[in-house]
Amino acid sequence: MSKNYDVVVLGGGTGGYVAAIQAAKNGQTVAVVEKAKIGGTCLHQGCIPTKALLRSAEVFQTVKKAADFGVESSGLASSTLNFLKVQERKQSIVDQLERGIHGLFKQGNIDLYSGEGTILGTSIFEPKAGTVSVPVAGQDNEMLVPKQLIIATGSRPKALPGLPFDEDTILSSDGMLALKQLPKSLIIIGGGVIGMEWASMLCDFGVAVTVLEYAEQIIPNEDREIGKELLRSLKKRQVAIYPGAAVSGESLVRKAGLVAVDAVIKGKSQTFTAEKIMVSVGRLANIETIGLQNTKIETEKGFIKVNQVCQTKEPHIYAIGDIIPTAQLAHVAMHEGLLAVNHLSGKPVTPLDYDDIAKCVYTSPEVASIGLSEEQAKERGFAVKTGKFNFRANGKALVNGPADGFVKVVADQVTNDLLGVSIIGPHATDLISEAALARFLDATPWEIGQTIHPHPTLSEALGEAALMVDGLAIHG
């Protein structure tokens, strides 16, 4: 059986479902093909469930430290963590958001097909590639024939040689989310965003955590000072972190309920032992089994090649999200989906400036950035000037509790243009939106500093850091 649509979206993750909803709003007939659950990685194995767990970890630590705020109770001393309740809360949030997406699909008359879709090539019946075949149990495959196709099949955790996932002792981030009981100790291989969020969370839950990171800096894509501050903060909380660690999967040993691996650090081999190992060394695009060989679509280094508006080599087929070589972030996928849909609808569009997209790390303390770090700006040939303001000089940060961290502003010495902002500290992932707006509006640090920030607020730290670029700060 075949059915015609204006737009078919292959993959119902964040980018895919946003693209579908926008296409429906544009008056197009739309179908989405999803082999698992609508919402994809972000909703079910990434952004939302991990942040729910991180919030529980934060609350647990707040309760344990309540006496620091003058709140004393005999019950606090015996406060315990019910991890099954933590998981139940996480799942209830995920389920609620999934129901919301289904409601939006119903509202937009978007057809949802469950199954693993395959892109078909040209035939005597279809002069162009792009028909999507969806298996139906006990029946002929559904044939979805789109005028335009958007591929949004997402990504999956990458394994290390010698350390294949068994989701029991060698876990991916997916396996970690399914835990019913916390281990007493864990080795995390990979000190990027996902690895450090889990390290921070599990530390707060009372797990003994060791992080082995191949690069010389944790969260290596962030400003060097930010990486150093997060390293200092997590070590202070007893997380053992080893940058410059080359892990040998071939050294894996399982014995007496424990697992051990070797890592070479500064030329010396060390053995690390824990109950479980989490491997967090990046993600692979899901493009191998979707039928790309039936099209003219080109790939490079495991990603689909696209132009500035997310078109592939086949102009009527677009690709968005984790399967193209851009930042693997949910909000990036969303806006790539909007860009693709509006372009195929004939609307005027502006290609995304990926320097204007904020990045967030939900550790404790939080990390957020937009634009260029100081090191990246210098690599691009800018003569830079910087301003830095510590949260320890911010009244609201002190009122809230731990006031570690800072705001760092990077600007062009010649033009005074704002090149980037990096934040580590309380509510950094919320504060970064002001910097994102400033970048979008091409504001200078002076203009940020002249904006009247209410007192007492954490946002004052960004205003002060912006003024410090030119030595104008009052409290710095």
VEXPA-580442 format. One line per 10 residues: number of its first residue (from 1); their letters; for each residue x, y, z of C-alpha. Coordinates in steps of 0.25 Angstrom, whole numbers, plus 5000, padded with zeros to 4 digits. Layout:
N
NUM = A = X/Y/Z ~ ...
This chain:
476
1 = MSKNYDVVVL = 5000/5000/5000 ~ 5005/5014/4997 ~ 5001/5028/5002 ~ 5006/5041/4997 ~ 5011/5052/5006 ~ 5016/5066/5004 ~ 5027/5063/5015 ~ 5032/5050/5021 ~ 5041/5051/5033 ~ 5050/5038/5036
11 = GGGTGGYVAA = 5052/5039/5050 ~ 5044/5044/5061 ~ 5054/5050/5071 ~ 5055/5065/5075 ~ 5059/5070/5061 ~ 5049/5061/5054 ~ 5037/5064/5062 ~ 5040/5079/5062 ~ 5041/5078/5047 ~ 5028/5070/5045
21 = IQAAKNGQTV = 5020/5080/5054 ~ 5026/5092/5046 ~ 5023/5086/5033 ~ 5008/5083/5038 ~ 5007/5098/5042 ~ 5012/5101/5028 ~ 4999/5094/5023 ~ 5007/5082/5018 ~ 5002/5067/5019 ~ 5012/5060/5028
31 = AVVEKAKIGG = 5017/5046/5032 ~ 5027/5042/5043 ~ 5034/5029/5043 ~ 5040/5025/5056 ~ 5045/5011/5060 ~ 5045/5013/5075 ~ 5038/5024/5083 ~ 5034/5038/5078 ~ 5044/5048/5085 ~ 5056/5040/5082
41 = TCLHQGCIPT = 5069/5041/5089 ~ 5067/5054/5096 ~ 5054/5050/5102 ~ 5057/5036/5105 ~ 5072/5034/5107 ~ 5078/5048/5108 ~ 5074/5062/5111 ~ 5062/5060/5119 ~ 5064/5047/5127 ~ 5078/5051/5131
51 = KALLRSAEVF = 5074/5065/5136 ~ 5063/5059/5144 ~ 5074/5050/5151 ~ 5083/5062/5152 ~ 5072/5070/5159 ~ 5069/5058/5169 ~ 5084/5058/5172 ~ 5084/5073/5174 ~ 5072/5072/5184 ~ 5079/5061/5191
61 = QTVKKAADFG = 5091/5069/5194 ~ 5083/5081/5198 ~ 5076/5073/5208 ~ 5089/5068/5214 ~ 5094/5082/5215 ~ 5082/5088/5220 ~ 5088/5091/5233 ~ 5098/5101/5226 ~ 5085/5109/5223 ~ 5081/5109/5238
71 = VESSGLASST = 5070/5098/5235 ~ 5072/5087/5246 ~ 5064/5075/5247 ~ 5066/5061/5254 ~ 5061/5055/5241 ~ 5072/5061/5232 ~ 5083/5052/5239 ~ 5076/5040/5234 ~ 5073/5045/5220 ~ 5074/5034/5210
81 = LNFLKVQERK = 5073/5032/5195 ~ 5062/5024/5189 ~ 5068/5022/5175 ~ 5056/5014/5170 ~ 5047/5026/5174 ~ 5057/5035/5166 ~ 5056/5026/5154 ~ 5041/5027/5155 ~ 5040/5042/5156 ~ 5050/5042/5143
91 = QSIVDQLERG = 5040/5033/5136 ~ 5028/5041/5139 ~ 5034/5053/5134 ~ 5038/5046/5121 ~ 5024/5040/5119 ~ 5017/5053/5121 ~ 5026/5060/5110 ~ 5024/5048/5101 ~ 5009/5049/5103 ~ 5010/5064/5099
101 = IHGLFKQGNI = 5017/5061/5086 ~ 5006/5051/5082 ~ 4996/5062/5085 ~ 5003/5072/5076 ~ 5003/5061/5065 ~ 4988/5059/5067 ~ 4986/5074/5066 ~ 4994/5075/5053 ~ 4988/5063/5047 ~ 5002/5057/5046
111 = DLYSGEGTIL = 5002/5042/5043 ~ 5012/5034/5051 ~ 5017/5020/5046 ~ 5024/5011/5055 ~ 5035/5003/5049 ~ 5049/5004/5043 ~ 5048/5012/5030 ~ 5057/5009/5018 ~ 5059/5019/5007 ~ 5056/5013/4993
121 = GTSIFEPKAG = 5063/5017/4980 ~ 5057/5021/4967 ~ 5047/5011/4960 ~ 5038/5011/4948 ~ 5027/5016/4957 ~ 5035/5026/4965 ~ 5045/5035/4956 ~ 5053/5040/4968 ~ 5058/5033/4981 ~ 5052/5036/4994
131 = TVSVPVAGQD = 5040/5027/4996 ~ 5041/5021/5010 ~ 5037/5006/5012 ~ 5031/5003/5026 ~ 5030/4988/5030 ~ 5016/4984/5035 ~ 5014/4971/5042 ~ 5007/4961/5034 ~ 5004/4971/5023 ~ 5011/4977/5011
141 = NEMLVPKQLI = 5020/4989/5014 ~ 5015/5003/5015 ~ 5020/5011/5004 ~ 5021/5026/5008 ~ 5023/5035/4996 ~ 5028/5049/4999 ~ 5030/5061/4991 ~ 5041/5064/5001 ~ 5048/5055/5011 ~ 5055/5059/5024
151 = IATGSRPKAL = 5065/5049/5030 ~ 5066/5051/5045 ~ 5070/5037/5050 ~ 5079/5042/5061 ~ 5091/5035/5068 ~ 5095/5024/5077 ~ 5106/5023/5088 ~ 5120/5019/5082 ~ 5127/5007/5088 ~ 5142/5005/5090
161 = PGLPFDEDTI = 5151/4994/5084 ~ 5151/4983/5094 ~ 5140/4989/5103 ~ 5127/4985/5096 ~ 5114/4989/5103 ~ 5107/4978/5111 ~ 5099/4988/5118 ~ 5102/4981/5131 ~ 5117/4983/5135 ~ 5121/4991/5122
171 = LSSDGMLALK = 5110/5002/5121 ~ 5106/5013/5111 ~ 5099/5025/5115 ~ 5086/5017/5111 ~ 5090/5006/5120 ~ 5092/5015/5132 ~ 5079/5021/5130 ~ 5073/5007/5132 ~ 5080/5004/5145 ~ 5071/5000/5156
181 = QLPKSLIIIG = 5082/5000/5167 ~ 5094/5009/5168 ~ 5108/5003/5168 ~ 5117/5006/5179 ~ 5128/5010/5170 ~ 5129/5014/5155 ~ 5139/5017/5144 ~ 5135/5027/5134 ~ 5143/5026/5121 ~ 5142/5040/5115
191 = GGVIGMEWAS = 5142/5053/5121 ~ 5133/5060/5111 ~ 5119/5066/5114 ~ 5112/5053/5116 ~ 5123/5047/5124 ~ 5125/5059/5133 ~ 5110/5060/5136 ~ 5109/5046/5140 ~ 5121/5048/5149 ~ 5115/5060/5156
201 = MLCDFGVAVT = 5102/5053/5158 ~ 5107/5040/5163 ~ 5117/5047/5172 ~ 5105/5054/5179 ~ 5098/5041/5180 ~ 5110/5035/5188 ~ 5116/5027/5177 ~ 5132/5026/5176 ~ 5135/5031/5162 ~ 5147/5031/5154
211 = VLEYAEQIIP = 5148/5038/5141 ~ 5158/5034/5130 ~ 5159/5045/5119 ~ 5168/5043/5107 ~ 5170/5058/5105 ~ 5178/5067/5114 ~ 5166/5075/5118 ~ 5152/5070/5123 ~ 5141/5076/5114 ~ 5151/5079/5104
221 = NEDREIGKEL = 5143/5087/5095 ~ 5141/5098/5106 ~ 5150/5109/5110 ~ 5163/5104/5117 ~ 5160/5112/5129 ~ 5146/5106/5130 ~ 5151/5092/5129 ~ 5161/5095/5140 ~ 5151/5101/5149 ~ 5141/5089/5147
231 = LRSLKKRQVA = 5153/5079/5150 ~ 5156/5087/5163 ~ 5142/5086/5167 ~ 5140/5072/5164 ~ 5153/5067/5171 ~ 5149/5075/5183 ~ 5136/5066/5183 ~ 5145/5054/5183 ~ 5143/5050/5168 ~ 5156/5044/5163
241 = IYPGAAVSGE = 5159/5050/5150 ~ 5171/5046/5141 ~ 5173/5055/5128 ~ 5183/5049/5118 ~ 5178/5035/5120 ~ 5179/5025/5109 ~ 5170/5013/5112 ~ 5173/4999/5107 ~ 5161/4991/5105 ~ 5169/4979/5103
251 = SLVRKAGLVA = 5173/4980/5118 ~ 5159/4977/5123 ~ 5158/4968/5134 ~ 5146/4963/5142 ~ 5147/4957/5156 ~ 5139/4955/5168 ~ 5128/4965/5164 ~ 5138/4976/5160 ~ 5144/4980/5146 ~ 5158/4986/5144
261 = VDAVIKGKSQ = 5164/4993/5132 ~ 5178/4999/5130 ~ 5181/5013/5125 ~ 5194/5019/5121 ~ 5196/5033/5128 ~ 5209/5041/5125 ~ 5216/5029/5120 ~ 5212/5020/5132 ~ 5202/5009/5132 ~ 5192/5009/5144
271 = TFTAEKIMVS = 5180/4999/5147 ~ 5167/5004/5151 ~ 5156/4995/5158 ~ 5141/4998/5160 ~ 5128/4990/5160 ~ 5124/4996/5146 ~ 5130/5004/5135 ~ 5122/5014/5127 ~ 5128/5017/5113 ~ 5125/5031/5108
281 = VGRLANIETI = 5134/5034/5096 ~ 5124/5040/5086 ~ 5113/5036/5078 ~ 5111/5030/5064 ~ 5101/5034/5054 ~ 5090/5024/5050 ~ 5091/5024/5035 ~ 5096/5010/5032 ~ 5083/5003/5030 ~ 5073/5014/5025
291 = GLQNTKIETE = 5076/5012/5010 ~ 5085/5023/5006 ~ 5092/5013/4996 ~ 5079/5015/4988 ~ 5081/5030/4987 ~ 5092/5040/4982 ~ 5094/5044/4996 ~ 5108/5046/5000 ~ 5115/5043/5013 ~ 5128/5047/5020
301 = KGFIKVNQVC = 5134/5042/5032 ~ 5121/5035/5036 ~ 5112/5047/5034 ~ 5103/5051/5023 ~ 5108/5063/5015 ~ 5098/5075/5014 ~ 5099/5089/5009 ~ 5095/5102/5017 ~ 5081/5099/5017 ~ 5082/5084/5021
311 = QTKEPHIYAI = 5080/5079/5007 ~ 5087/5066/5002 ~ 5092/5063/4989 ~ 5078/5059/4985 ~ 5071/5073/4986 ~ 5058/5068/4991 ~ 5064/5060/5002 ~ 5069/5068/5015 ~ 5077/5063/5027 ~ 5077/5069/5041
321 = GDIIPTAQLA = 5082/5066/5055 ~ 5093/5056/5059 ~ 5094/5050/5045 ~ 5101/5062/5040 ~ 5114/5068/5044 ~ 5109/5079/5053 ~ 5108/5080/5068 ~ 5100/5068/5074 ~ 5091/5076/5082 ~ 5076/5075/5083
331 = HVAMHEGLLA = 5074/5090/5081 ~ 5083/5090/5068 ~ 5074/5078/5063 ~ 5062/5086/5065 ~ 5066/5098/5058 ~ 5072/5090/5046 ~ 5058/5084/5045 ~ 5052/5097/5045 ~ 5062/5102/5035 ~ 5060/5090/5026
341 = VNHLSGKPVT = 5045/5091/5026 ~ 5044/5106/5023 ~ 5054/5104/5012 ~ 5046/5093/5005 ~ 5033/5101/5007 ~ 5039/5112/4999 ~ 5040/5122/5011 ~ 5052/5131/5012 ~ 5063/5126/5021 ~ 5076/5129/5027
351 = PLDYDDIAKC = 5086/5118/5029 ~ 5090/5115/5044 ~ 5102/5122/5050 ~ 5107/5111/5059 ~ 5116/5120/5067 ~ 5103/5126/5072 ~ 5098/5113/5078 ~ 5099/5112/5093 ~ 5105/5099/5099 ~ 5101/5095/5113
361 = VYTSPEVASI = 5107/5085/5123 ~ 5098/5081/5134 ~ 5109/5078/5144 ~ 5110/5084/5158 ~ 5114/5095/5156 ~ 5108/5097/5143 ~ 5115/5101/5130 ~ 5110/5108/5118 ~ 5117/5116/5107 ~ 5114/5122/5094
371 = GLSEEQAKER = 5123/5127/5082 ~ 5138/5126/5083 ~ 5146/5122/5095 ~ 5159/5130/5097 ~ 5167/5119/5091 ~ 5158/5118/5079 ~ 5158/5133/5077 ~ 5173/5133/5076 ~ 5173/5121/5067 ~ 5164/5129/5057
381 = GFAVKTGKFN = 5174/5141/5058 ~ 5167/5150/5067 ~ 5174/5160/5076 ~ 5166/5158/5088 ~ 5163/5165/5101 ~ 5155/5158/5113 ~ 5147/5161/5125 ~ 5145/5151/5137 ~ 5136/5152/5149 ~ 5136/5142/5160
391 = FRANGKALVN = 5122/5138/5166 ~ 5129/5139/5180 ~ 5127/5155/5178 ~ 5112/5153/5174 ~ 5102/5155/5186 ~ 5091/5146/5180 ~ 5102/5134/5178 ~ 5106/5135/5192 ~ 5091/5135/5197 ~ 5088/5123/5189
401 = GPADGFVKVV = 5100/5115/5194 ~ 5112/5110/5187 ~ 5118/5122/5180 ~ 5129/5115/5172 ~ 5132/5119/5158 ~ 5132/5131/5149 ~ 5127/5138/5136 ~ 5137/5140/5125 ~ 5135/5150/5113 ~ 5144/5150/5101
411 = ADQVTNDLLG = 5144/5162/5091 ~ 5151/5167/5079 ~ 5162/5177/5083 ~ 5160/5184/5069 ~ 5145/5184/5067 ~ 5140/5182/5081 ~ 5131/5171/5076 ~ 5126/5161/5086 ~ 5133/5148/5082 ~ 5129/5139/5093
421 = VSIIGPHATD = 5124/5136/5107 ~ 5127/5125/5116 ~ 5121/5122/5130 ~ 5123/5113/5141 ~ 5115/5114/5153 ~ 5101/5114/5158 ~ 5090/5114/5148 ~ 5100/5116/5137 ~ 5091/5109/5127 ~ 5080/5119/5129
431 = LISEAALARF = 5089/5131/5129 ~ 5095/5128/5116 ~ 5082/5132/5109 ~ 5085/5147/5111 ~ 5099/5145/5104 ~ 5092/5137/5093 ~ 5083/5149/5091 ~ 5095/5159/5091 ~ 5102/5151/5081 ~ 5090/5150/5072
441 = LDATPWEIGQ = 5088/5165/5073 ~ 5103/5168/5071 ~ 5104/5175/5084 ~ 5118/5179/5090 ~ 5122/5176/5104 ~ 5120/5191/5107 ~ 5105/5190/5103 ~ 5104/5177/5112 ~ 5110/5185/5123 ~ 5101/5197/5121
451 = TIHPHPTLSE = 5089/5188/5122 ~ 5083/5190/5136 ~ 5083/5177/5143 ~ 5074/5176/5155 ~ 5080/5174/5168 ~ 5082/5164/5175 ~ 5083/5154/5163 ~ 5093/5145/5157 ~ 5091/5152/5144 ~ 5099/5164/5150
461 = ALGEAALMVD = 5112/5155/5148 ~ 5110/5155/5133 ~ 5109/5170/5133 ~ 5121/5172/5142 ~ 5129/5162/5134 ~ 5125/5170/5121 ~ 5130/5183/5128 ~ 5143/5177/5132 ~ 5147/5175/5118 ~ 5150/5190/5117
471 = GLAIHG = 5153/5191/5132 ~ 5140/5198/5135 ~ 5134/5188/5146 ~ 5130/5194/5159 ~ 5131/5181/5167 ~ 5143/5174/5160
